[in-house]
Amino acid sequence: MNSLIPPAFAQSAPAATGGQFAPLLVMVVFIVIFYFLLMRPQQKKSKEHQQLISKLSAGDEVVTNGGMLGKITEVGESFVTLEVADGVRVKVQKFQVSALMPKGTLKSA
């Protein structure tokens, strides 16, 4: 019968690992690092893009997310009209405008 039941040995005292709050502290540190490396820069970039979109006006030269360079001729609620060449006008969504270019960029391109 002894061969089926292993003998029980006394266990040593557990080593001190830093207490009960160590795993919680590690989680908090990871969340803080995640916030500062990923979430905060994305929120800042989003806020800057919203400011760019709200300040668009006729006459501004912009680049869209698709790479189209044009001059804004009309600004609507959710669309802007770009003049990409003489007499060629294209309507694009406002949020597709990615950057405001310096004046004269369209003529030099």
Number of C-alpha atoms within 10 A of each C-alpha: 4 6 6 6 7 7 7 6 6 5 6 6 6 6 6 6 8 8 7 8 9 11 11 9 11 11 11 12 12 10 12 12 12 12 13 11 11 10 12 12 12 13 11 11 11 12 12 11 15 13 11 16 18 10 9 19 15 13 15 17 23 23 18 18 12 9 12 13 22 23 25 21 17 16 16 12 7 10 15 23 19 26 20 16 13 6 7 9 16 15 15 14 13 20 16 15 22 17 16 17 15 10 13 11 13 17 7 6 6
